[in-house]
């Protein structure tokens, strides 16, 4: 059981940041440690951390010094807090957890669990210093804000929505956001300075007692000055916005353009049902058994599509089924029909996007999205970088381009590729190409990307059984990364790669120049044009004195590629 000691705003799980990673991590815990004691058992916690560090989907840190802490951080937040596992008296998978891991609709059970999350609860008790701060269901109230305000931006979320610790203050928080939008329109051209002033003001107000008393250090940070304290809170608030929006998108009820989040138009009836029927009051605050019975129940709360009539109406209205076709089917069979229809719709959307991209109709939109990512105007930039690079590669034409991210019902990305596969896979008949993108910079880029990039490249080479290349794209490529791939590409034969590796780092502005050259060229690029660039970049390894020279040679060739 956790004690909320110092937070005066809402908080959201940031570990793991992506909800799709919960499934393999919960499976790992229950498959290896069910029946064992978790609380206070650092040996089990460290063992879990060690096993977790070895799975391909894990991208966090489980350093030996903090492995028990890392494990607790990973398990007691979302897995326990959302009711997927029970850690007391021993580790067990709950009924909700079983539905989440093994069921056909993890997004549906995930939504139910978000709606049940409450503060305070037997899992989250308030400390004496903040007693009476929390009262409500955070995810439910944020959904209400999105519905009432049409959308919610990350700035609106972190500055104001996080202050909605008590649902009885809902109208006040909503009105703050409305006022903020009016003031924002009066500061066009100076928005970043304006929003920074507003967030500094709000943090100073929220934590006025701590700032005045000088009591601004926390367990995680020994912050001693006000400026550092406010900067730390800004980072926390940004992380909470990012995490909460990712969780919402996983439910398949919301869509995002990278600038704000809103309810998917065809899900408004379902959201309205939730807002009307799910209670706002926390329950069973001091009764652990009753709270667990409620939290672990995979059928609660009831959703709009749990009602047969509502589900049939949805299928007939959005997917053209007839009443006769639906009669006699169970609720689960009807939901299977809906899911199949949604998947078919998504395939159709990707096909239409592909046609538009191959005609270069979306060229300027792709370039603008890259520029917005580089200027930090898109809140989930890693996700949109993957998606936009898939669009850019599709424009290059001539191949089958598969993005391993997931999309929503309107063709927007919802989650990045899993950690055990390339971000993008390109098949050009005579050769294949894996594309990896990252926003990581500095030494961390080399540490976190070097091994996965080569592993994904080897996997694709093995699967395709033909000449395979890899493009590694980042806004800025670290010297260590350049050196790593320069050296790797000089090894004559690695059996795992089927011969000599062919991994080419390209900085994002240079990749954008490739796209520009393909757009302005007289003819449509062909697969052999793409391969010529890739092979020339690899051949230049042998002609280069070092990795810096290699980088310069790649840049020089990009300028000439497809230019008449």
SETITOR-452848 format. One record per atom (N, C-alpha, C): residue in one letter; x, y, z. Coordinates in steps of 0.2 Angstrom, whole numbers, plus 5000, padded with zeros to 4 digits. Layout:
REM SETITOR-452848
AXYZ;...
This chain:
REM SETITOR-452848
X500449945000;X500050005000;X500450065000;X500350114996;X500750174995;X500450234999;X500850275001;X500650335005;X500850395000;X500350444999;X500450504995;X500750555000;X501350565000;X501650615005;X501650685003;X501850704997;X501950774996;X501550804990;X501350754985;X501050784979;X500350824980;X500350884977;X499750924977;X499450924970;X499650884966;X499350884959;X499150804958;X498750794953;X498650724951;X499350694948;X499350634948;X499950604946;X499750544941;X500150524936;X499950474932;X500550424931;X500450364930;X501050314929;X501450334923;X502150334924;X502550344918;X503050284917;X502950234921;X503350174921;X502950114921;X502850074916;X503150084909;X502650144906;X503050184901;X502750234898;X502150214893;X502250154890;X501850134885;X501450074888;X500750084888;X500350024891;X500449954887;X500649954881;X500749894877;X501249854881;X501749884884;X502249844888;X502049814894;X501449834896;X501149804902;X501049724901;X500749704896;X500649634894;X501249594895;X501749604892;X502349554892;X502649554899;X502649614903;X502949624909;X502549594915;X501849594914;X501449564919;X501449484918;X501449464912;X501549394910;X502249364913;X502749404913;X503349384915;X503349374923;X503049424926;X502949424933;X502549364936;X501949354933;X501549294935;X501849224933;X502149224927;X502349154925;X502949134929;X503349184932;X503949164935;X503949174943;X503449214946;X503449224953;X502749214956;X502249194953;X501649184956;X501649144962;X501349164967;X501349124974;X501849144979;X502349184976;X502849214980;X502749274983;X503049294989;X502949354992;X503249414989;X502949464988;X503249524985;X503449584990;X502949594994;X503049654999;X503649645003;X504149685003;X504749675007;X505249625005;X505049585000;X505549534998;X505949564992;X506549594994;X506949614989;X507349564984;X507349504987;X507649454983;X507249434977;X506549434978;X506049424972;X506049484968;X506049544971;X506049604967;X506649604962;X507249594965;X507849594961;X507849544956;X507549484957;X507549424952;X507149444947;X506549484948;X506049504943;X506449554939;X506749604942;X507149654938;X507649624933;X508049574935;X508549544931;X508149504925;X507649474926;X507249434921;X506949484916;X506749544919;X506449594915;X506949624910;X507549634913;X508049664909;X508249624903;X508149564903;X508349524897;X507749514892;X507149544892;X506649534887;X506749584882;X506649574876;X506749614870;X506349684870;X505749674874;X505249734874;X505449784879;X505949764884;X506049814889;X506649864887;X506449924888;X506949984886;X507150024892;X506950004898;X507050044904;X507750034907;X507850044913;X508450034917;X508349994923;X508749944924;X508649904930;X509349894933;X509749954934;X510449944937;X510449904943;X510949874944;X511049824950;X510949864957;X511149924957;X511149964963;X510349974965;X509949984960;X509250004961;X508749954958;X508949894958;X508549844954;X507949834958;X507949824965;X507349814969;X506849874968;X507149934968;X506749994968;X506449994961;X506849974955;X506549984949;X505949934948;X506049874951;X505549824950;X504849844954;X504949874960;X504349904963;X504049954959;X504450004956;X504150054952;X503850024946;X504049974943;X503749944937;X503049904939;X503049874945;X502449834946;X501949864950;X502149904955;X501649934960;X501249994957;X501450024951;X501150074949;X500550054944;X500650044938;X500150014934;X499849944935;X500349894935;X500049824936;X499649824942;X499849844948;X499449834954;X498949894954;X499149954953;X498650014954;X498050004949;X498149974944;X497549964939;X497249894940;X497449854945;X497149794947;X497249734942;X497849734939;X497949684935;X498349624938;X498649644944;X498949594948;X498849614955;X498849554960;X498749564967;X499349544970;X499649584974;X500349574977;X500249554984;X499649554987;X499549534994;X499049484995;X499149424998;X499749415002;X500349384998;X500149364992;X500649334987;X500549364980;X500949354975;X500849374969;X500349334965;X499849364962;X499349324959;X499049374953;X498949334947;X498549374942;X497849374944;X497549434943;X496849444945;X496449424939;X495749424939;X495349414934;X495349464929;X495449534931;X495549584926;X496149574923;X496649554926;X497349544923;X497349494918;X496949434919;X496849384915;X496549404908;X496049444909;X495649474903;X496049514899;X496549554902;X496949604899;X497449564895;X497749514898;X498349474895;X498049424890;X497549394891;X497349334887;X496749344883;X496349404885;X495749414881;X495849444874;X495249444870;X495249474864;X495249544863;X495149584869;X495049654869;X495349684875;X496049684874;X496449714880;X496249794881;X496149824875;X495949894876;X495349914880;X494849864879;X494249874883;X494349864890;X494649814892;X494749794899;X495249854902;X495649884898;X496149934900;X495649994902;X495150014898;X494750064899;X494350054905;X494049994906;X493749984913;X494150004919;X494749974918;X495249984924;X495450064925;X495550094920;X495650164921;X495050204924;X494450184922;X493850214925;X493750204933;X494050144935;X494050124942;X494550154946;X495150184943;X495650204947;X495450264951;X495550274957;X495350324961;X495850344967;X495750404969;X496150434974;X495750474979;X495750454986;X496150404989;X495850334988;X496250284989;X496050214989;X496450174994;X496350114995;X496750075000;X497450064997;X497550074990;X498250074987;X498550144988;X498150194988;X498450264988;X498150304994;X498450305000;X498250335006;X498550405006;X498250455008;X498550525009;X498950525015;X499550565015;X499950575021;X499650635025;X499850645031;X499550695035;X499650765032;X500150775029;X500350845026;X499850865020;X499550815017;X499150835011;X498450805012;X498250785018;X497550755020;X497050795017;X496550765013;X495950805010;X496150835004;X496750815001;X496850844994;X496550814989;X496450744989;X496250704984;X495550674985;X495150674980;X494450654980;X494150644973;X494150584971;X493950574964;X494250524960;X494050514953;X494350464949;X494750504943;X495350514943;X495750554939;X495550544932;X495650484929;X495550474922;X494850494920;X494350474924;X493650494923;X493550564922;X493850604926;X493750674926;X494150714920;X494750684918;X495050704913;X494650694906;X494350634906;X493950624900;X493350674900;X493050694906;X492550734906;X492750804903;X493350824905;X493650884902;X493750884895;X493950834892;X494050824885;X493350834881;X492850794884;X492250804881;X491950874882;X491950904887;X491650964888;X492051024884;X492651014883;X493051064880;X493251044873;X493050994870;X493150974863;X493750934863;X494350964866;X494950934866;X495350954872;X495950934872;X496450954878;X497150954875;X497451004876;X498151004874;X498650984880;X499250964878;X499750944884;X499851004889;X499851064886;X499951124891;X499351134895;X498751124892;X498151134896;X498151074902;X498351014900;X498350964904;X498850974910;X499450994909;X499950994914;X499851054918;X499651114916;X499551174920;X498951164924;X498351144921;X497751154924;X497351084926;X497351034921;X497050974923;X497350934929;X497950944929;X498350904935;X498150934942;X497850994942;X497551024948;X496850994950;X496550954946;X495950924947;X495950874952;X496250884958;X496350824963;X495650814966;X495250854966;X494550844969;X494050864964;X493650814962;X493150824957;X492650874958;X492550894964;X492150944966;X492351014964;X492951014962;X493251084959;X493251084951;X492851034949;X492951024941;X492751094937;X492251124939;X492051184935;X492551234936;X492851244942;X493451294942;X493951284938;X494151214937;X494751194933;X494551204926;X493951184924;X493751194917;X493751264915;X493551314919;X493451384918;X494151414917;X494651384921;X495351404920;X495651394913;X495451334911;X495651314904;X495351364899;X494751374900;X494351414895;X494651484895;X494851514901;X495151574901;X495851574898;X496251524899;X496951514896;X496851514889;X496351484886;X496351484878;X496151554876;X495851594879;X495651664877;X496351704878;X496651694883;X497351734884;X497851714879;X497851644877;X498351624873;X498251654866;X497651664864;X497451704857;X497751774857;X497851804863;X498151864864;X498851874864;X499151814864;X499951804864;X500251764858;X499851774853;X500151744847;X500851764845;X501251724843;X501951744842;X502451744848;X502151744854;X502551734860;X502251684864;X501951624861;X501651574865;X502151544870;X502751524868;X503151494873;X503351534879;X503451594878;X503551634884;X502951644888;X502351654885;X501751654889;X501651594893;X501651534890;X501451474893;X501951464899;X502651484898;X503151474903;X502951514909;X502751574908;X502551624913;X501951594917;X501451564914;X500851534917;X501051474921;X501451434918;X501551374922;X501951394928;X502451434928;X502851464934;X502351484939;X501851524937;X501451554942;X500951504945;X500751454941;X500351404944;X500751354949;X501351334947;X501751294951;X501851334958;X502051394957;X502151434963;X501551434968;X500951444965;X500351444969;X500151374972;X500251324968;X500051254970;X500551234976;X501151254976;X501651234981;X501851294985;X501451344986;X501651404990;X501851384997;X501551345000;X501751325007;X502451295007;X502551255003;X503251215003;X503751265001;X503651314996;X504151364994;X504251414999;X503751435003;X503851485008;X504251455014;X504151395015;X504451355021;X505151335019;X505251335013;X505951305010;X505951225010;X505351195011;X505351125012;X505151095005;X505651105000;X505551084993;X505951024991;X506250984995;X506650924993;X506150864994;X506250824989;X505850754989;X506350694989;X506050644990;X506450574990;X506850574984;X506550594978;X506850584972;X507350634970;X507250694973;X507750754972;X507850794978;X508550814979;X508750854984;X508650924982;X508150944979;X508151014976;X508151064982;X508551114982;X508551164987;X508351234986;X508351244979;X508151314977;X507551314973;X507151374973;X506551374970;X506551364963;X507051394959;X507051384952;X507151314950;X507551274954;X507651204952;X507051164954;X506651184959;X506051144961;X505551154956;X505451214953;X504951234948;X505151194942;X505751194940;X505951154934;X505851084934;X505951054940;X505850984941;X505050974941;X504651014943;X503951004943;X503651014936;X503951054932;X503851064925;X503950994921;X504550964922;X504650904919;X504250844921;X504050844928;X503550794930;X502850804927;X502650864926;X502050874923;X501950864916;X502550874912;X502550854905;X502550774905;X502950744909;X502950674909;X502250644910;X501850674915;X501150654917;X500750654911;X500750714907;X500350724901;X500450674896;X501150664895;X501250614890;X501050544891;X501150524898;X500950454900;X500150454899;X499750504902;X499050494902;X498750494895;X499050534891;X498750534884;X498950464880;X499550434882;X499650374879;X499150314881;X498950324888;X498550274891;X497850284887;X497650344886;X496950354883;X496950334876;X497450344872;X497450314865;X497450244865;X497750214870;X497750134870;X497050114871;X496550144874;X495850124874;X495450124868;X495750154863;X495450164856;X494850204856;X494750244861;X494250294862;X494450364860;X495050374859;X495350444858;X495750444852;X495850504849;X496250514843;X496650574845;X497250584841;X497750634842;X498050654836;X498250724835;X498650744829;X499350764832;X499450744838;X500150764841;X500150834844;X499550874844;X499550934847;X499050934852;X498550894852;X497950884857;X497650814856;X497250804861;X496950744861;X496150754861;X495750714858;X495050724858;X494750654857;X494050654859;X493650594858;X493550574851;X493650514849;X493550494842;X492850504840;X492650534835;X491950554833;X491450494834;X491650434832;X491250384832;X491150344839;X491550374844;X491550354851;X491150394856;X490950454853;X490650504858;X490050474862;X489650434858;X489050404862;X489350354868;X489850324867;X490150274872;X490450314877;X490750374876;X491050414881;X490450444885;X489950474882;X489350504885;X489050454890;X489050394888;X488750334892;X489150334899;X489850334898;X490250324903;X490150384908;X490150444906;X490150504910;X489450504913;X488950474911;X488350474914;X488250424919;X488550364918;X488450304922;X489050294928;X489650314926;X490150294931;X490150344937;X490150324943;X490150364949;X490750404949;X490750464952;X491350504952;X491650504959;X491250474964;X491550464971;X491950404972;X492550414975;X492950354977;X492450304982;X492650244981;X492250194986;X492750154989;X492550124995;X492850074999;X493550095000;X493650155003;X494250185004;X494650145009;X494350125014;X494650095020;X494450015020;X494149985015;X494049915015;X494349885009;X494949855011;X495449825006;X495049775002;X494749725006;X494449665002;X493849694997;X493449735000;X492849764995;X493149794989;X493749834991;X494049874985;X494349824980;X494649774982;X494949724978;X494449684974;X493849674977;X493349634973;X493049674968;X493049744969;X492749794964;X493349804958;X493949814960;X494449824956;X494649774951;X494549714954;X494749654950;X494249624946;X493649644946;X493049624942;X493149654935;X493249604930;X493349624923;X492749654919;X492149644923;X491549664919;X491349734922;X491649764926;X491449834929;X492049884927;X491749944926;X491049964925;X490749944919;X490149944918;X489849924912;X489949984907;X490049954901;X490150004895;X489550004890;X489550054886;X488950064881;X488850004877;X489449974875;X489349914871;X489249844874;X489149844881;X488949784885;X488249774884;X487849824882;X487149824880;X487049804873;X486649744872;X486549714866;X486249764861;X485749804863;X485449854858;X485949904856;X486349934861;X486849984859;X487349954854;X487549894855;X488049864851;X487849854844;X487249824844;X486949814837;X486849884833;X486649934837;X486549994834;X487150024831;X487750014835;X488350034833;X488549994826;X488449934826;X488649894820;X488249914814;X487649924815;X487249944809;X487350014807;X487450064812;X487550134810;X488250144807;X488750114810;X489450124807;X489750074802;X489450014802;X489749964798;X489249924793;X488649954793;X488149934788;X487949864789;X487949834795;X487649774796;X486949774796;X486549724795;X485849724795;X485649684802;X485049704804;X484749664810;X484749594809;X484549564803;X484549494802;X485249464803;X485749504800;X486449474801;X486649464808;X486349514812;X486649514819;X486249464824;X485649454822;X485149414826;X485449344828;X485449324834;X485649254836;X486349254838;X486749314838;X487449314840;X487449334847;X487949304850;X488149324857;X488449394857;X488449424863;X488849494864;X489549484862;X489849434864;X490549424862;X490649414854;X490149384851;X490249374844;X490049444840;X489649484843;X489549544840;X490149594841;X490449584847;X491049624848;X491649604843;X491649534841;X492149514837;X491949544830;X491349544828;X491149574821;X491349644821;X491249684827;X491449754827;X492249764826;X492549724830;X493349724829;X493549704822;X493249654819;X493449644812;X493349694807;X492749734808;X492549784804;X493049844805;X493249854811;X493749914813;X494349894810;X494649834810;X495249824807;X495249824799;X494649804796;X494649814789;X494649894787;X494349934791;X494250004790;X495050034791;X495350004795;X496050034796;X496550014790;X496449954788;X496749934782;X496649974776;X495949994775;X495750034770;X496050104770;X496050124776;X496350194778;X497150194776;X497450144778;X498250144776;X498250134768;X497850104765;X497850094757;X497750164754;X497250204757;X497150264754;X497750314756;X498050314762;X498550354763;X499150334759;X499250274757;X499850254753;X499750284746;X499150274743;X499050304737;X499150384737;X498950414742;X499050494742;X499850504743;X500150464747;X500850474748;X501250464741;X501150404738;X501450394732;X501350444726;X500850484727;X500750534722;X501050604724;X501350604730;X501650654733;X501150714735;X500550694736;X499950744737;X500050764745;X500450724749;X500550744756;X501250764757;X501650784752;X502350794753;X502450854758;X502050914757;X502150964761;X501950954769;X501450914769;X501150894776;X501750854780;X502050804776;X502550764779;X503150814781;X503350854777;X503950904779;X503750944785;X503150974785;X502951014790;X502850974797;X502650914796;X502650874803;X503350864805;X503850844801;X504550844803;X504750904806;X504650964804;X504851024807;X504551034813;X503851014814;X503551024820;X503850974826;X504050914824;X504450874828;X505050904830;X505450934826;X506050964828;X506051024832;X505451064831;X505351124835;X504951104842;X504851044843;X504551024849;X503851044850;X503451044844;X502751064844;X502251004845;X502550944844;X502150884845;X502350844851;X501850834855;X501950804862;X502250734862;X502050694858;X502250624858;X502750614852;X503250654852;X503650654846;X503950594843;X504150544848;X504450484845;X503950444841;X503350444843;X502850404840;X502650434833;X502650504833;X502450534826;X503050534822;X503650534825;X504250524821;X504250454817;X504050404820;X504050334817;X503550344811;X502950364813;X502350374808;X502550414802;X502850474803;X502950514798;X503550494794;X504050454797;X504550424793;X504250364788;X503750334791;X503450284786;X503150314781;X502850374782;X502450414776;X503050434771;X503650454774;X504150484769;X504450424765;X504550364768;X504750304765;X504250284759;X503650284761;X503150274756;X503150314750;X503250384751;X503350424746;X503850414741;X504450374744;X504950364739;X504750304734;X504250274736;X503950234731;X504350164729;X503950124726;X504350064723;X504350004727;X504150004733;X504149954738;X503549944742;X503549884746;X503049874751;X503349904758;X503049954760;X503249994766;X502849974772;X503049944777;X502649924783;X502849954789;X502449994792;X502650024799;X502349984804;X502749964809;X502549924814;X502249954820;X502150024820;X501750054824;X500950044823;X500550054828;X499850044827;X499450114826;X498950104822;X498550164821;X497850164823;X497550224824;X496850224826;X496350214820;X495750224821;X495250224816;X495250274811;X495650324812;X495750384807;X496450384804;X496850334805;X497450334802;X498050364806;X497850394812;X498350424816;X498750374820;X499350384822;X499750324826;X499550324833;X499450274836;X499350264843;X499850234848;X500350194845;X500850174849;X501450154844;X502050154847;X502650144843;X502750064842;X503250044837;X503349974836;X503649944842;X503449884843;X503749844849;X504449844849;X504749824855;X505449834855;X505849774852;X505449724849;X505849664846;X505749664838;X505649724836;X505549724828;X505749794826;X505949804819;X506149864817;X505549914817;X505649984817;X505150034817;X504750024810;X505150014805;X504850014798;X505249964794;X504849924790;X505149864786;X504949884779;X505449884774;X505349894767;X505549844763;X505149814759;X505349764754;X505249784747;X505849784744;X505849804737;X506049754732;X505749694734;X505849634729;X506549604729;X507049644726;X507749624726;X508149634732;X507849684736;X508249694743;X507749714748;X507949724754;X507549744760;X507849794763;X507549834767;X507749884771;X507349894778;X507749894783;X507449914790;X507649984791;X507150024794;X507250094796;X507150104803;X507550124807;X507550144814;X507550214815;X507150244819;X507150314821;X507150324828;X507450384830;X507550394837;X507650474838;X507350494844;X507550564846;X508050564851;X508350514853;X508850504858;X509450544855;X509850584860;X510450614858;X511050594863;X511650624861;X512150614866;X512350534867;X512650524872;X512950454873;X512350404874;X511850434877;X511250384878;X510950354871;X511050394866;X510850364859;X511250304857;X511950304858;X512350244857;X512150194862;X512050204868;X511950154873;X511250124872;X510750154870;X510050134870;X509850104863;X510250124858;X510050114851;X510550064847;X511150064849;X511650024845;X511449954845;X511349924850;X511149844850;X510549834847;X509949864849;X509349854845;X509349864838;X509649914835;X509649924828;X509949864825;X510549844827;X510949794824;X510549724825;X510149714830;X509749654831;X509149654826;X508849704826;X508249714821;X508449704814;X509049734812;X509349724805;X509449654804;X509749614809;X509949544808;X509349504807;X508849524811;X508149484811;X507849494804;X507849554801;X507549564795;X507949524789;X508649534790;X509049494785;X508949424785;X508849394791;X508649324791;X508049304788;X507549344790;X506849334788;X506749344780;X507049394777;X507049404770;X507449364766;X508049344768;X508549304765;X508749334758;X508849404758;X509149434753;X509549494755;X509849534751;X510249594752;X509849634757;X510049654762;X509649694767;X510149754769;X509749814770;X510149874772;X509749894779;X510049944782;X509649974788;X509850054787;X509350094788;X509350164789;X509250184796;X509750214799;X509650244806;X509550314806;X509050344808;X508850414807;X508750444814;X509050504815;X509050544821;X509150614820;X508850664823;X508950734822;X509750744823;X510050714827;X510750724828;X511050654830;X511650634826;X511950574827;X512550584831;X512550544837;X513150554841;X513750524838;X514350554840;X515050534838;X515150454839;X514950434845;X514950364847;X514550314842;X513950344840;X513550304836;X513850294829;X514150354826;X514450354820;X515050304820;X515450304825;X516050264826;X515850194826;X515250174830;X515050104831;X514850074824;X514450114820;X514150084814;X514750084809;X515250134809;X515750134804;X516150074805;X516350054811;X516749994813;X516349934811;X515749934813;X515349874812;X515249854804;X515249904800;X515149894793;X515749874789;X516349874793;X516949854790;X517149784792;X516749754796;X516849684797;X516649644791;X517049594789;X516949564782;X516349514783;X516349484788;X515849424788;X515549414795;X514949424796;X514549404803;X514049364801;X514049304803;X513549254801;X512849274803;X512749314809;X512049334811;X511749384806;X512249414802;X511949464797;X512049434790;X512249374789;X512249344783;X512749374779;X513349394782;X513849434778;X514049494781;X514249544777;X514449604779;X513849654781;X513849684787;X513349724789;X513249784784;X512649814784;X512549874779;X512049924783;X512349954788;X511950004792;X512150074791;X511650114789;X511850184787;X511550234791;X511950274795;X511650324799;X511550394795;X510950424796;X510750484792;X510450534797;X510650594797;X510350644802;X509650664798;X509250684802;X508550694800;X508550754794;X508850804795;X508850854790;X509150834783;X509650784784;X509850754777;X509350704774;X509050674779;X508450624776;X507950664773;X507750724776;X507250764773;X507550794766;X508150804765;X508450824759;X508350764753;X508450704756;X508250644751;X507550644749;X507050664753;X506350664751;X506250724747;X506550784748;X506550834744;X506750824737;X507350784736;X507650774730;X507150724726;X506850674729;X506350634726;X505750674724;X505550724727;X504950764726;X505150804719;X505750834719;X505850884714;X506150844708;X506350784708;X506650754702;X506150744696;X506450744690;X505950734684;X505550674684;X505850614686;X505450554686;X505350534693;X504950474693;X504750444700;X505350404702;X505550404708;X506150364710;X505950284710;X506350244708;X506250174707;X506650134713;X506450074714;X506850034719;X507650044718;X507850034712;X508550034710;X508850104712;X508450154712;X508750224714;X508850224722;X508350194725;X508450184733;X509050144734;X509150084731;X509650044732;X510350074730;X510350114725;X510950154723;X511250194729;X510750234732;X510950274737;X511250234743;X510850184745;X511050144751;X511750104749;X511850074744;X512450044742;X513050094742;X512950144739;X513450194738;X513650224745;X513250234750;X513350254757;X513850194760;X513650134759;X514050074761;X514750074758;X514750084752;X515350074748;X515850134750;X515650184752;X516050244755;X516350224761;X516150174765;X516550154771;X517250144769;X517350104763;X518050084761;X518450144759;X518150194757;X518550254754;X518650304760;X518350294766;X518350344771;X518950334776;X519250384778;X519850384783;X519550364790;X518950394791;X518650384798;X517950394798;X517550394803;X516850394803;X516650464801;X517050514803;X516850584801;X516950594794;X517450564791;X517450574783;X516950534780;X516750474783;X516150434780;X515550484781;X515450514786;X514850554787;X514850614782;X515350644780;X515450694775;X515250664768;X515550604767;X515450574760;X514650564759;X514350534764;X513650524764;X513250584762;X513450644766;X513050704765;X513150734758;X513750724755;X513950744749;X513550704743;X513450644745;X513050604740;X512350614740;X512050634746;X511350654747;X511250714742;X511650764742;X511550824738;X511450804731;X511850754729;X511850734721;X511250684719;X511050654724;X510550594723;X509950624719;X509750594713;X509250604709;X509250674706;X509750714707;X509850784705;X510050774697;X509750804693;X509950794686;X510550834684;
